[in-house]
């Protein structure tokens, strides 16, 4: 059976270990202390050896300087007395210095502003230089085009232009209306259009008004529907009908695009425009051209052809649609008035005497 260790043996071993540890630490500290003292002694000897040798004269000089410094400190502690004149003079000098400083600040601000303006002006000058270069290129192009145009003009033959001779048509002469639009010459047969519409409306007794007081007029709604069906009935013009509240029917005629004779077509004697010109010459009538702004050159060529036939000619500019207006009342086509329409009330009192007829002013139709 194994022998068990007593408690006394265990406690003795723990104290030995602690004693060894303490002995070792203290020994190390003692060694470190000895080494430190040795190094300090060596450093002190080295510092003393490096110090300069101080003589009696040097020590006396240092003492004098110390006395002077202490005296200066005492003077600074107690400043000398200042007279009022010196104080006033110092204040004036201070004010002058402040005024000068303010002027300097203003001058500095103005200088800064001028520097900013100068920089802006430099940028504007640079932009203007670039613009001048660009405009110089454009100017060179314009000059080149002008030279080309000048060459073309010098190579072209001069055109003979006839000055207009405004005058009125002969007595009994009637207007033959021609529309020059889209480079085409279109005859506006005003009487023929009215006759064709009248021939379609007159036989329709069912369109007449049922009101005995309106037996010579047409039912407003019936005639409106019937006329709407005739809007596309003409090959050369498109129709629109406008009903006035009093029953009057206004007809608007719009030329169709592409209809009519071109300048080269008029060289053919069988062309419609050429035949209309010949008929006007035989009836001693005159031509009235309604010209849109896109067809002036075509009108000039067509006019020359009419002048060759010796037909009097006049012309005016019109809007692009070249719309022509007529009143169907010329063919007794009148609708019932609107139910809300009331005729204007007659003026009360005696009628004023009729003014004498004015002389009709001369209208220069031909040129």
Secondary structure, 3 states (H helix, E strand, C coil): CCCCCCHHHHHHHHHHHHHHHHHHHHHHHHHHHHHHHHHHHHHHHHHHHHCCCCCHHHHHHHHHHHHHHHHHHHHHHCCCCCCHHHHHHHHHHHHHHHHHHHHHHHHHHHHHHHHHHHHHHHHHHHHHHHHHHHHHHHHHHHHHHHHHHHHHHHHCCCCCCCCCCCECCCCCCCEEEEEEECCEEEECCHHHHHHHHHHHHHCCHHHECCCHHHCCCECHHHHHHHHHCCCCCCCCEEEEEEECCCCCEEEEEEECCCCCECCCHHHCCCCHHHHHHHHHHHCCCEEEEEECHHHHHHHHHHHHHHHHCCCCEEEEECCCCCCEEEEHHHHCCCECCCCCCCCCCCCCCCCCCCCCCCCCCCCCCEC
